[in-house]
């Protein structure tokens, strides 16, 4: 089973993000993330066994008891790679990055997950289809969305939980199932 640990994005924030991505939502070129599935990935664990699952759940219990809730802020819309034609459309995290990086590092340490690349906290909004060459006019729409969103997309939410997700790949995109949810300490506790 394919697993990852993430911070889920609350419904109010999901709605606003999905409204923005509609500007470029064209099934010929992009697979948009489902609104319910929006999250900030802390650690992609890949294929795991039942034994791994037990260890992951134990680690999540440990981590959630060590961290307090905190606020994250995302702003605008960007993409990976930054140069040339984009492949992944995101909203980058601009505040709360240090806490997310700390969670990411602690999860990696306790689960012996090697970092493949530098952790850059973000919310994935869609992926450009690999098998398609996107026209210049579509790339311009993406660039327009990036420019417009700099002015009117900056929102925050409270990170009060981490979730272990099962990711099943289908022809219509990934389907996520919550396997375990751990609340972080409340600041007033």
Order of alpha helices (4+ residues) and beta strands (2+ residues): beta-alpha-beta-beta-alpha-beta-beta-alpha-beta-alpha-beta-beta-beta
